[in-house]
Every structure is written in C-alpha cells, then in structure tokens.
C-alpha cells in the first residue's frame, strides 16, 4: 500500500510517498502561496522517479495545523478530495 501525505504548516510544505511503513520519497519546499502551481509537477516527478503511477497510490492524506480559512489549506483540501475521488471512481 502506497500513501501520499501532504503536510502543511505556516512556512513549509512537504509531500511524502510512503509504503510499508517506510518513506519512498519526500519533497519539501517553502510556502510561497503557490501550492497549486507546485504540487502537481512535484507529485508527478516523484511518481516518475519511483516508477509509480497515480493508480499505485492507495491513500491520500492531508496533515495540517492551518486554519480552514487559510487559502493554502483550502487548496490542499481540494487537492486531496480530488485525488481521493479520482482514485475511488
């Protein structure tokens, strides 16, 4: 089982691919209010680098302590909901 975990705090964003309780790949960057622009190219590169496809990811997790009204948090929630919906369709 492969999980994708998107973690946000006020300054940093991290994206982790994890499988069998070990980290497969991890990317981290400073939040510059451009999550939507950066997320998909980074996620795609991580999948390619590890010979995975989007279908390989079984679970999409959001971990954040940001308030729901924060734009980056709302964008992250939309990304996770969209990927989960696509996986379940």
Phi and psi restraints in degrees (range 20) as a CNS / XPLOR table:
assign (resid 1 and name C) (resid 2 and name N)
       (resid 2 and name CA) (resid 2 and name C) 1.0 -109.7 20.0 2
assign (resid 2 and name N) (resid 2 and name CA)
       (resid 2 and name C) (resid 3 and name N) 1.0 132.3 20.0 2
assign (resid 2 and name C) (resid 3 and name N)
       (resid 3 and name CA) (resid 3 and name C) 1.0 -115.0 20.0 2
assign (resid 3 and name N) (resid 3 and name CA)
       (resid 3 and name C) (resid 4 and name N) 1.0 146.0 20.0 2
assign (resid 3 and name C) (resid 4 and name N)
       (resid 4 and name CA) (resid 4 and name C) 1.0 -112.3 20.0 2
assign (resid 4 and name N) (resid 4 and name CA)
       (resid 4 and name C) (resid 5 and name N) 1.0 125.0 20.0 2
assign (resid 4 and name C) (resid 5 and name N)
       (resid 5 and name CA) (resid 5 and name C) 1.0 -120.1 20.0 2
assign (resid 5 and name N) (resid 5 and name CA)
       (resid 5 and name C) (resid 6 and name N) 1.0 122.8 20.0 2
assign (resid 5 and name C) (resid 6 and name N)
       (resid 6 and name CA) (resid 6 and name C) 1.0 -105.1 20.0 2
assign (resid 6 and name N) (resid 6 and name CA)
       (resid 6 and name C) (resid 7 and name N) 1.0 118.1 20.0 2
assign (resid 6 and name C) (resid 7 and name N)
       (resid 7 and name CA) (resid 7 and name C) 1.0 -115.7 20.0 2
assign (resid 7 and name N) (resid 7 and name CA)
       (resid 7 and name C) (resid 8 and name N) 1.0 134.6 20.0 2
assign (resid 7 and name C) (resid 8 and name N)
       (resid 8 and name CA) (resid 8 and name C) 1.0 -128.6 20.0 2
assign (resid 8 and name N) (resid 8 and name CA)
       (resid 8 and name C) (resid 9 and name N) 1.0 140.4 20.0 2
assign (resid 8 and name C) (resid 9 and name N)
       (resid 9 and name CA) (resid 9 and name C) 1.0 -136.5 20.0 2
assign (resid 9 and name N) (resid 9 and name CA)
       (resid 9 and name C) (resid 10 and name N) 1.0 -170.9 20.0 2
assign (resid 9 and name C) (resid 10 and name N)
       (resid 10 and name CA) (resid 10 and name C) 1.0 -63.8 20.0 2
assign (resid 10 and name N) (resid 10 and name CA)
       (resid 10 and name C) (resid 11 and name N) 1.0 -27.0 20.0 2
assign (resid 10 and name C) (resid 11 and name N)
       (resid 11 and name CA) (resid 11 and name C) 1.0 -117.8 20.0 2
assign (resid 11 and name N) (resid 11 and name CA)
       (resid 11 and name C) (resid 12 and name N) 1.0 -27.7 20.0 2
assign (resid 11 and name C) (resid 12 and name N)
       (resid 12 and name CA) (resid 12 and name C) 1.0 -124.1 20.0 2
assign (resid 12 and name N) (resid 12 and name CA)
       (resid 12 and name C) (resid 13 and name N) 1.0 148.7 20.0 2
assign (resid 12 and name C) (resid 13 and name N)
       (resid 13 and name CA) (resid 13 and name C) 1.0 -124.9 20.0 2
assign (resid 13 and name N) (resid 13 and name CA)
       (resid 13 and name C) (resid 14 and name N) 1.0 136.1 20.0 2
assign (resid 13 and name C) (resid 14 and name N)
       (resid 14 and name CA) (resid 14 and name C) 1.0 -132.6 20.0 2
assign (resid 14 and name N) (resid 14 and name CA)
       (resid 14 and name C) (resid 15 and name N) 1.0 146.3 20.0 2
assign (resid 14 and name C) (resid 15 and name N)
       (resid 15 and name CA) (resid 15 and name C) 1.0 -126.9 20.0 2
assign (resid 15 and name N) (resid 15 and name CA)
       (resid 15 and name C) (resid 16 and name N) 1.0 121.9 20.0 2
assign (resid 15 and name C) (resid 16 and name N)
       (resid 16 and name CA) (resid 16 and name C) 1.0 -125.1 20.0 2
assign (resid 16 and name N) (resid 16 and name CA)
       (resid 16 and name C) (resid 17 and name N) 1.0 133.2 20.0 2
assign (resid 16 and name C) (resid 17 and name N)
       (resid 17 and name CA) (resid 17 and name C) 1.0 -102.8 20.0 2
assign (resid 17 and name N) (resid 17 and name CA)
       (resid 17 and name C) (resid 18 and name N) 1.0 126.6 20.0 2
assign (resid 17 and name C) (resid 18 and name N)
       (resid 18 and name CA) (resid 18 and name C) 1.0 -132.6 20.0 2
assign (resid 18 and name N) (resid 18 and name CA)
       (resid 18 and name C) (resid 19 and name N) 1.0 139.8 20.0 2
assign (resid 18 and name C) (resid 19 and name N)
       (resid 19 and name CA) (resid 19 and name C) 1.0 -146.0 20.0 2
assign (resid 19 and name N) (resid 19 and name CA)
       (resid 19 and name C) (resid 20 and name N) 1.0 139.8 20.0 2
assign (resid 19 and name C) (resid 20 and name N)
       (resid 20 and name CA) (resid 20 and name C) 1.0 50.4 20.0 2
assign (resid 20 and name N) (resid 20 and name CA)
       (resid 20 and name C) (resid 21 and name N) 1.0 44.6 20.0 2
assign (resid 20 and name C) (resid 21 and name N)
       (resid 21 and name CA) (resid 21 and name C) 1.0 60.7 20.0 2
assign (resid 21 and name N) (resid 21 and name CA)
       (resid 21 and name C) (resid 22 and name N) 1.0 25.1 20.0 2
assign (resid 21 and name C) (resid 22 and name N)
       (resid 22 and name CA) (resid 22 and name C) 1.0 -135.4 20.0 2
assign (resid 22 and name N) (resid 22 and name CA)
       (resid 22 and name C) (resid 23 and name N) 1.0 150.7 20.0 2
assign (resid 22 and name C) (resid 23 and name N)
       (resid 23 and name CA) (resid 23 and name C) 1.0 -78.0 20.0 2
assign (resid 23 and name N) (resid 23 and name CA)
       (resid 23 and name C) (resid 24 and name N) 1.0 125.2 20.0 2
assign (resid 23 and name C) (resid 24 and name N)
       (resid 24 and name CA) (resid 24 and name C) 1.0 -85.0 20.0 2
assign (resid 24 and name N) (resid 24 and name CA)
       (resid 24 and name C) (resid 25 and name N) 1.0 -44.0 20.0 2
assign (resid 24 and name C) (resid 25 and name N)
       (resid 25 and name CA) (resid 25 and name C) 1.0 -160.1 20.0 2
assign (resid 25 and name N) (resid 25 and name CA)
       (resid 25 and name C) (resid 26 and name N) 1.0 153.3 20.0 2
assign (resid 25 and name C) (resid 26 and name N)
       (resid 26 and name CA) (resid 26 and name C) 1.0 -148.5 20.0 2
assign (resid 26 and name N) (resid 26 and name CA)
       (resid 26 and name C) (resid 27 and name N) 1.0 137.0 20.0 2
assign (resid 26 and name C) (resid 27 and name N)
       (resid 27 and name CA) (resid 27 and name C) 1.0 -128.2 20.0 2
assign (resid 27 and name N) (resid 27 and name CA)
       (resid 27 and name C) (resid 28 and name N) 1.0 142.8 20.0 2
assign (resid 27 and name C) (resid 28 and name N)
       (resid 28 and name CA) (resid 28 and name C) 1.0 -138.9 20.0 2
assign (resid 28 and name N) (resid 28 and name CA)
       (resid 28 and name C) (resid 29 and name N) 1.0 140.7 20.0 2
assign (resid 28 and name C) (resid 29 and name N)
       (resid 29 and name CA) (resid 29 and name C) 1.0 -150.0 20.0 2
assign (resid 29 and name N) (resid 29 and name CA)
       (resid 29 and name C) (resid 30 and name N) 1.0 163.0 20.0 2
assign (resid 29 and name C) (resid 30 and name N)
       (resid 30 and name CA) (resid 30 and name C) 1.0 -79.1 20.0 2
assign (resid 30 and name N) (resid 30 and name CA)
       (resid 30 and name C) (resid 31 and name N) 1.0 136.0 20.0 2
assign (resid 30 and name C) (resid 31 and name N)
       (resid 31 and name CA) (resid 31 and name C) 1.0 -70.5 20.0 2
assign (resid 31 and name N) (resid 31 and name CA)
       (resid 31 and name C) (resid 32 and name N) 1.0 118.8 20.0 2
assign (resid 31 and name C) (resid 32 and name N)
       (resid 32 and name CA) (resid 32 and name C) 1.0 -122.6 20.0 2
assign (resid 32 and name N) (resid 32 and name CA)
       (resid 32 and name C) (resid 33 and name N) 1.0 30.7 20.0 2
assign (resid 32 and name C) (resid 33 and name N)
       (resid 33 and name CA) (resid 33 and name C) 1.0 56.8 20.0 2
assign (resid 33 and name N) (resid 33 and name CA)
       (resid 33 and name C) (resid 34 and name N) 1.0 37.6 20.0 2
assign (resid 33 and name C) (resid 34 and name N)
       (resid 34 and name CA) (resid 34 and name C) 1.0 -136.8 20.0 2
assign (resid 34 and name N) (resid 34 and name CA)
       (resid 34 and name C) (resid 35 and name N) 1.0 35.7 20.0 2
assign (resid 34 and name C) (resid 35 and name N)
       (resid 35 and name CA) (resid 35 and name C) 1.0 -55.3 20.0 2
assign (resid 35 and name N) (resid 35 and name CA)
       (resid 35 and name C) (resid 36 and name N) 1.0 -46.3 20.0 2
assign (resid 35 and name C) (resid 36 and name N)
       (resid 36 and name CA) (resid 36 and name C) 1.0 -62.3 20.0 2
assign (resid 36 and name N) (resid 36 and name CA)
       (resid 36 and name C) (resid 37 and name N) 1.0 -38.1 20.0 2
assign (resid 36 and name C) (resid 37 and name N)
       (resid 37 and name CA) (resid 37 and name C) 1.0 -69.0 20.0 2
assign (resid 37 and name N) (resid 37 and name CA)
       (resid 37 and name C) (resid 38 and name N) 1.0 -36.3 20.0 2
assign (resid 37 and name C) (resid 38 and name N)
       (resid 38 and name CA) (resid 38 and name C) 1.0 -90.6 20.0 2
assign (resid 38 and name N) (resid 38 and name CA)
       (resid 38 and name C) (resid 39 and name N) 1.0 -32.6 20.0 2
assign (resid 38 and name C) (resid 39 and name N)
       (resid 39 and name CA) (resid 39 and name C) 1.0 -57.0 20.0 2
assign (resid 39 and name N) (resid 39 and name CA)
       (resid 39 and name C) (resid 40 and name N) 1.0 -57.6 20.0 2
assign (resid 39 and name C) (resid 40 and name N)
       (resid 40 and name CA) (resid 40 and name C) 1.0 -64.7 20.0 2
assign (resid 40 and name N) (resid 40 and name CA)
       (resid 40 and name C) (resid 41 and name N) 1.0 -42.6 20.0 2
assign (resid 40 and name C) (resid 41 and name N)
       (resid 41 and name CA) (resid 41 and name C) 1.0 -62.3 20.0 2
assign (resid 41 and name N) (resid 41 and name CA)
       (resid 41 and name C) (resid 42 and name N) 1.0 -38.9 20.0 2
assign (resid 41 and name C) (resid 42 and name N)
       (resid 42 and name CA) (resid 42 and name C) 1.0 -67.9 20.0 2
assign (resid 42 and name N) (resid 42 and name CA)
       (resid 42 and name C) (resid 43 and name N) 1.0 -45.9 20.0 2
assign (resid 42 and name C) (resid 43 and name N)
       (resid 43 and name CA) (resid 43 and name C) 1.0 -60.5 20.0 2
assign (resid 43 and name N) (resid 43 and name CA)
       (resid 43 and name C) (resid 44 and name N) 1.0 -45.2 20.0 2
assign (resid 43 and name C) (resid 44 and name N)
       (resid 44 and name CA) (resid 44 and name C) 1.0 -61.0 20.0 2
assign (resid 44 and name N) (resid 44 and name CA)
       (resid 44 and name C) (resid 45 and name N) 1.0 -44.3 20.0 2
assign (resid 44 and name C) (resid 45 and name N)
       (resid 45 and name CA) (resid 45 and name C) 1.0 -63.4 20.0 2
assign (resid 45 and name N) (resid 45 and name CA)
       (resid 45 and name C) (resid 46 and name N) 1.0 -38.4 20.0 2
assign (resid 45 and name C) (resid 46 and name N)
       (resid 46 and name CA) (resid 46 and name C) 1.0 -63.9 20.0 2
assign (resid 46 and name N) (resid 46 and name CA)
       (resid 46 and name C) (resid 47 and name N) 1.0 -42.1 20.0 2
assign (resid 46 and name C) (resid 47 and name N)
       (resid 47 and name CA) (resid 47 and name C) 1.0 -62.2 20.0 2
assign (resid 47 and name N) (resid 47 and name CA)
       (resid 47 and name C) (resid 48 and name N) 1.0 -47.7 20.0 2
assign (resid 47 and name C) (resid 48 and name N)
       (resid 48 and name CA) (resid 48 and name C) 1.0 -62.3 20.0 2
assign (resid 48 and name N) (resid 48 and name CA)
       (resid 48 and name C) (resid 49 and name N) 1.0 -45.8 20.0 2
assign (resid 48 and name C) (resid 49 and name N)
       (resid 49 and name CA) (resid 49 and name C) 1.0 -59.8 20.0 2
assign (resid 49 and name N) (resid 49 and name CA)
       (resid 49 and name C) (resid 50 and name N) 1.0 -28.3 20.0 2
assign (resid 49 and name C) (resid 50 and name N)
       (resid 50 and name CA) (resid 50 and name C) 1.0 -109.1 20.0 2
assign (resid 50 and name N) (resid 50 and name CA)
       (resid 50 and name C) (resid 51 and name N) 1.0 16.4 20.0 2
assign (resid 50 and name C) (resid 51 and name N)
       (resid 51 and name CA) (resid 51 and name C) 1.0 53.7 20.0 2
assign (resid 51 and name N) (resid 51 and name CA)
       (resid 51 and name C) (resid 52 and name N) 1.0 42.7 20.0 2
assign (resid 51 and name C) (resid 52 and name N)
       (resid 52 and name CA) (resid 52 and name C) 1.0 -115.3 20.0 2
assign (resid 52 and name N) (resid 52 and name CA)
       (resid 52 and name C) (resid 53 and name N) 1.0 162.1 20.0 2
assign (resid 52 and name C) (resid 53 and name N)
       (resid 53 and name CA) (resid 53 and name C) 1.0 -121.0 20.0 2
assign (resid 53 and name N) (resid 53 and name CA)
       (resid 53 and name C) (resid 54 and name N) 1.0 168.3 20.0 2
assign (resid 53 and name C) (resid 54 and name N)
       (resid 54 and name CA) (resid 54 and name C) 1.0 -59.3 20.0 2
assign (resid 54 and name N) (resid 54 and name CA)
       (resid 54 and name C) (resid 55 and name N) 1.0 -31.7 20.0 2
assign (resid 54 and name C) (resid 55 and name N)
       (resid 55 and name CA) (resid 55 and name C) 1.0 -68.6 20.0 2
assign (resid 55 and name N) (resid 55 and name CA)
       (resid 55 and name C) (resid 56 and name N) 1.0 -17.3 20.0 2
assign (resid 55 and name C) (resid 56 and name N)
       (resid 56 and name CA) (resid 56 and name C) 1.0 -74.4 20.0 2
assign (resid 56 and name N) (resid 56 and name CA)
       (resid 56 and name C) (resid 57 and name N) 1.0 -20.0 20.0 2
assign (resid 56 and name C) (resid 57 and name N)
       (resid 57 and name CA) (resid 57 and name C) 1.0 -88.7 20.0 2
assign (resid 57 and name N) (resid 57 and name CA)
       (resid 57 and name C) (resid 58 and name N) 1.0 121.3 20.0 2
assign (resid 57 and name C) (resid 58 and name N)
       (resid 58 and name CA) (resid 58 and name C) 1.0 -93.5 20.0 2
assign (resid 58 and name N) (resid 58 and name CA)
       (resid 58 and name C) (resid 59 and name N) 1.0 -22.2 20.0 2
assign (resid 58 and name C) (resid 59 and name N)
       (resid 59 and name CA) (resid 59 and name C) 1.0 -147.3 20.0 2
assign (resid 59 and name N) (resid 59 and name CA)
       (resid 59 and name C) (resid 60 and name N) 1.0 139.8 20.0 2
assign (resid 59 and name C) (resid 60 and name N)
       (resid 60 and name CA) (resid 60 and name C) 1.0 -119.7 20.0 2
assign (resid 60 and name N) (resid 60 and name CA)
       (resid 60 and name C) (resid 61 and name N) 1.0 121.6 20.0 2
assign (resid 60 and name C) (resid 61 and name N)
       (resid 61 and name CA) (resid 61 and name C) 1.0 -122.6 20.0 2
assign (resid 61 and name N) (resid 61 and name CA)
       (resid 61 and name C) (resid 62 and name N) 1.0 137.3 20.0 2
assign (resid 61 and name C) (resid 62 and name N)
       (resid 62 and name CA) (resid 62 and name C) 1.0 -112.6 20.0 2
assign (resid 62 and name N) (resid 62 and name CA)
       (resid 62 and name C) (resid 63 and name N) 1.0 127.7 20.0 2
assign (resid 62 and name C) (resid 63 and name N)
       (resid 63 and name CA) (resid 63 and name C) 1.0 -124.5 20.0 2
assign (resid 63 and name N) (resid 63 and name CA)
       (resid 63 and name C) (resid 64 and name N) 1.0 111.4 20.0 2
assign (resid 63 and name C) (resid 64 and name N)
       (resid 64 and name CA) (resid 64 and name C) 1.0 -149.0 20.0 2
assign (resid 64 and name N) (resid 64 and name CA)
       (resid 64 and name C) (resid 65 and name N) 1.0 150.7 20.0 2
assign (resid 64 and name C) (resid 65 and name N)
       (resid 65 and name CA) (resid 65 and name C) 1.0 -112.2 20.0 2
assign (resid 65 and name N) (resid 65 and name CA)
       (resid 65 and name C) (resid 66 and name N) 1.0 10.3 20.0 2
assign (resid 65 and name C) (resid 66 and name N)
       (resid 66 and name CA) (resid 66 and name C) 1.0 -76.6 20.0 2
assign (resid 66 and name N) (resid 66 and name CA)
       (resid 66 and name C) (resid 67 and name N) 1.0 145.6 20.0 2
assign (resid 66 and name C) (resid 67 and name N)
       (resid 67 and name CA) (resid 67 and name C) 1.0 -62.6 20.0 2
assign (resid 67 and name N) (resid 67 and name CA)
       (resid 67 and name C) (resid 68 and name N) 1.0 148.6 20.0 2
assign (resid 67 and name C) (resid 68 and name N)
       (resid 68 and name CA) (resid 68 and name C) 1.0 -60.7 20.0 2
assign (resid 68 and name N) (resid 68 and name CA)
       (resid 68 and name C) (resid 69 and name N) 1.0 -24.5 20.0 2
assign (resid 68 and name C) (resid 69 and name N)
       (resid 69 and name CA) (resid 69 and name C) 1.0 -77.7 20.0 2
assign (resid 69 and name N) (resid 69 and name CA)
       (resid 69 and name C) (resid 70 and name N) 1.0 -10.6 20.0 2
assign (resid 69 and name C) (resid 70 and name N)
       (resid 70 and name CA) (resid 70 and name C) 1.0 -72.7 20.0 2
assign (resid 70 and name N) (resid 70 and name CA)
       (resid 70 and name C) (resid 71 and name N) 1.0 129.0 20.0 2
assign (resid 70 and name C) (resid 71 and name N)
       (resid 71 and name CA) (resid 71 and name C) 1.0 -57.2 20.0 2
assign (resid 71 and name N) (resid 71 and name CA)
       (resid 71 and name C) (resid 72 and name N) 1.0 -43.8 20.0 2
assign (resid 71 and name C) (resid 72 and name N)
       (resid 72 and name CA) (resid 72 and name C) 1.0 -61.0 20.0 2
assign (resid 72 and name N) (resid 72 and name CA)
       (resid 72 and name C) (resid 73 and name N) 1.0 -37.7 20.0 2
assign (resid 72 and name C) (resid 73 and name N)
       (resid 73 and name CA) (resid 73 and name C) 1.0 -65.8 20.0 2
assign (resid 73 and name N) (resid 73 and name CA)
       (resid 73 and name C) (resid 74 and name N) 1.0 -40.9 20.0 2
assign (resid 73 and name C) (resid 74 and name N)
       (resid 74 and name CA) (resid 74 and name C) 1.0 -66.2 20.0 2
assign (resid 74 and name N) (resid 74 and name CA)
       (resid 74 and name C) (resid 75 and name N) 1.0 -39.9 20.0 2
assign (resid 74 and name C) (resid 75 and name N)
       (resid 75 and name CA) (resid 75 and name C) 1.0 -64.0 20.0 2
assign (resid 75 and name N) (resid 75 and name CA)
       (resid 75 and name C) (resid 76 and name N) 1.0 -43.7 20.0 2
assign (resid 75 and name C) (resid 76 and name N)
       (resid 76 and name CA) (resid 76 and name C) 1.0 -61.8 20.0 2
assign (resid 76 and name N) (resid 76 and name CA)
       (resid 76 and name C) (resid 77 and name N) 1.0 -42.6 20.0 2
assign (resid 76 and name C) (resid 77 and name N)
       (resid 77 and name CA) (resid 77 and name C) 1.0 -60.8 20.0 2
assign (resid 77 and name N) (resid 77 and name CA)
       (resid 77 and name C) (resid 78 and name N) 1.0 -41.3 20.0 2
assign (resid 77 and name C) (resid 78 and name N)
       (resid 78 and name CA) (resid 78 and name C) 1.0 -65.1 20.0 2
assign (resid 78 and name N) (resid 78 and name CA)
       (resid 78 and name C) (resid 79 and name N) 1.0 -41.5 20.0 2
assign (resid 78 and name C) (resid 79 and name N)
       (resid 79 and name CA) (resid 79 and name C) 1.0 -60.0 20.0 2
assign (resid 79 and name N) (resid 79 and name CA)
       (resid 79 and name C) (resid 80 and name N) 1.0 -49.2 20.0 2
assign (resid 79 and name C) (resid 80 and name N)
       (resid 80 and name CA) (resid 80 and name C) 1.0 -63.8 20.0 2
assign (resid 80 and name N) (resid 80 and name CA)
       (resid 80 and name C) (resid 81 and name N) 1.0 -44.7 20.0 2
assign (resid 80 and name C) (resid 81 and name N)
       (resid 81 and name CA) (resid 81 and name C) 1.0 -63.1 20.0 2
assign (resid 81 and name N) (resid 81 and name CA)
       (resid 81 and name C) (resid 82 and name N) 1.0 -40.2 20.0 2
assign (resid 81 and name C) (resid 82 and name N)
       (resid 82 and name CA) (resid 82 and name C) 1.0 -65.7 20.0 2
assign (resid 82 and name N) (resid 82 and name CA)
       (resid 82 and name C) (resid 83 and name N) 1.0 -46.6 20.0 2
assign (resid 82 and name C) (resid 83 and name N)
       (resid 83 and name CA) (resid 83 and name C) 1.0 -65.1 20.0 2
assign (resid 83 and name N) (resid 83 and name CA)
       (resid 83 and name C) (resid 84 and name N) 1.0 -39.4 20.0 2
assign (resid 83 and name C) (resid 84 and name N)
       (resid 84 and name CA) (resid 84 and name C) 1.0 -64.6 20.0 2
assign (resid 84 and name N) (resid 84 and name CA)
       (resid 84 and name C) (resid 85 and name N) 1.0 -43.7 20.0 2
assign (resid 84 and name C) (resid 85 and name N)
       (resid 85 and name CA) (resid 85 and name C) 1.0 -60.8 20.0 2
assign (resid 85 and name N) (resid 85 and name CA)
       (resid 85 and name C) (resid 86 and name N) 1.0 -46.5 20.0 2
assign (resid 85 and name C) (resid 86 and name N)
       (resid 86 and name CA) (resid 86 and name C) 1.0 -62.3 20.0 2
assign (resid 86 and name N) (resid 86 and name CA)
       (resid 86 and name C) (resid 87 and name N) 1.0 -40.1 20.0 2
assign (resid 86 and name C) (resid 87 and name N)
       (resid 87 and name CA) (resid 87 and name C) 1.0 -64.4 20.0 2
assign (resid 87 and name N) (resid 87 and name CA)
       (resid 87 and name C) (resid 88 and name N) 1.0 -39.3 20.0 2
assign (resid 87 and name C) (resid 88 and name N)
       (resid 88 and name CA) (resid 88 and name C) 1.0 -82.3 20.0 2
assign (resid 88 and name N) (resid 88 and name CA)
       (resid 88 and name C) (resid 89 and name N) 1.0 -7.2 20.0 2
